[in-house]
Amino acid sequence: MEKATVTGKGQITLPRRIRERLNIEIGDKLLFDIKDGELRVRVIHGRKISELFASLPGVEAYAGEDAERQAVKSGFSEHEL
């Protein structure tokens, strides 16, 4: 069992072990519910922008920053990426 302290603003820091075990990353959401006097928390994992980019029709997956830098060095315009 892990514990966290509530700040004056009502905030807590999730312990690292909890974040790692539940794979909680920046941008993820937490849903809170009270049932039978207990607080329940569910994790809603966000999607990375690179995952969303490829889901658009007619758009290829993002090749990454390294490929983008290389294309710029090679003289390609942004439009040709």
C-alpha positions as CSV (number, residue, x, y, z in Angstrom):
1,M,0.0,0.0,0.0
2,E,1.2,3.5,-0.9
3,K,0.3,6.8,0.6
4,A,0.3,10.4,-0.6
5,T,-0.2,13.7,1.2
6,V,-2.8,16.3,0.1
7,T,-1.5,19.8,-0.3
8,G,-3.2,23.0,0.5
9,K,-4.6,23.1,-3.1
10,G,-6.0,19.6,-2.8
11,Q,-3.3,18.1,-4.9
12,I,-1.4,14.9,-4.5
13,T,1.7,13.4,-6.1
14,L,1.1,9.8,-7.2
15,P,3.9,7.6,-5.8
16,R,6.3,6.4,-8.5
17,R,5.5,2.7,-7.9
18,I,1.8,3.4,-8.6
19,R,2.5,5.4,-11.7
20,E,4.8,2.6,-13.0
21,R,2.5,-0.2,-12.1
22,L,-0.4,1.4,-13.9
23,N,1.7,2.8,-16.7
24,I,0.4,6.4,-15.9
25,E,2.1,9.0,-18.1
26,I,1.8,12.7,-18.6
27,G,-1.5,13.6,-20.1
28,D,-3.4,10.6,-18.8
29,K,-6.6,11.2,-16.9
30,L,-7.8,9.8,-13.6
31,L,-11.5,9.2,-12.9
32,F,-12.6,9.3,-9.2
33,D,-15.6,7.6,-7.8
34,I,-16.8,7.0,-4.2
35,K,-18.6,3.7,-3.6
36,D,-19.4,2.2,-0.2
37,G,-17.3,4.9,1.5
38,E,-14.2,4.1,-0.5
39,L,-12.4,6.2,-3.1
40,R,-11.9,4.4,-6.4
41,V,-9.6,5.6,-9.1
42,R,-9.5,4.6,-12.8
43,V,-6.8,5.5,-15.3
44,I,-7.8,6.8,-18.7
45,H,-4.7,6.6,-20.9
46,G,-4.3,9.4,-23.3
47,R,-3.1,8.9,-26.9
48,K,0.2,10.3,-28.1
49,I,-0.1,12.8,-30.9
50,S,2.1,10.5,-33.1
51,E,-0.6,7.7,-32.8
52,L,-3.4,10.1,-33.7
53,F,-1.6,11.5,-36.7
54,A,-1.5,8.2,-38.5
55,S,-5.2,7.6,-37.8
56,L,-6.2,10.4,-40.2
57,P,-7.3,9.1,-43.6
58,G,-4.6,9.7,-46.3
59,V,-1.9,10.7,-43.8
60,E,1.2,8.6,-43.4
61,A,2.6,7.8,-39.9
62,Y,4.9,10.5,-38.6
63,A,8.5,9.4,-39.3
64,G,9.9,11.1,-36.3
65,E,12.1,14.1,-35.5
66,D,15.3,12.5,-36.8
67,A,13.8,11.8,-40.2
68,E,12.4,15.4,-40.2
69,R,15.8,16.9,-39.5
70,Q,17.4,14.7,-42.1
71,A,14.8,15.8,-44.7
72,V,15.5,19.5,-43.9
73,K,19.2,18.9,-44.2
74,S,18.6,17.3,-47.6
75,G,16.8,20.3,-48.9
76,F,13.2,19.0,-48.8
77,S,10.5,21.5,-48.1
78,E,8.1,20.9,-45.3
79,H,5.3,20.3,-47.8
80,E,7.3,17.3,-49.3
81,L,7.6,15.6,-45.9
